[in-house]
C-alpha cells in the first residue's frame, strides 16, 4: 500500500488559522451545541498553531536532565 504524497503550498500555521477562521464563520450560522462544538474546535486549532510556533522557535531547548543513561 502506497502513501499519497501531497506537497503543501502553505505553512502549517497558516492552514491551521484558516481552518479556525472557517469554523468560527460556520459557528455564526448555527446555534446551540453545534455552535459550541465549532468554537471549541476553533480554539483547539488555534492552540495547535501556537504550539507549532513554539516547537519551531529557535530558542527551543530539550529539557535538562533528559539524557539516556547507558
N, C-alpha and C positions, 0 to 999 in steps of 0.2 A: 504494500500500500504506500503510495507516494503522497507526501505533503504538498499542498498547494502553496507556492511561494508568492506573496504579494508584496510588491515594492511600495512602501508607504511614501506619499508625497508630502505629508505634513508631519511635524513632530508630534510625539505622543501628547504632550501637554496641550497643544492646540486642539487636537482631536477630542481630548477629554473635556476641555472647556466648551467646545462647540456642542458636544452631547449634553452637557449640563444645561446650557442655554436652551437647547431644543426641549429638554424635559420641563424646564420652567415655563416655556411658552405653552406646551401641551397642558401643563397643570392649570393654567389660566382658563382653559376651555372646559374643564371638568370640575366636579366638586366632590366633597366627602373623602372617602377612603382612597379613591384613585388619585385625587389631588395630593393627599398626604404622602402616598407612596411615591409619586413622581418627585415631589420636593425632597423627600428623604434620599432617593436615588441620586438626585442632582447634588445634594450635599456630599454624599459619599464619593461621587465622581470628582468634585472639586477637591476633596481631601486627597484623593489619589494624585491629582495634578500637583498639589503641594508636596506630596511625598516624592514625586518624580523630580521636582526641583531640588529637594533636599538630597536625594540619592545622587544626583548629577552635580552637586555643588563641589567646587574644587577644594573646599576645606574639610570635606568628609574624611574622617579617620576611623580605622577599626577600633573597637573598644579595647582599653588597656587590659592586660592580663588574659586576653582571649587567644592564647597561643596553645598549640597542641604539644603536650609533653611526649617526648619519645624516649 
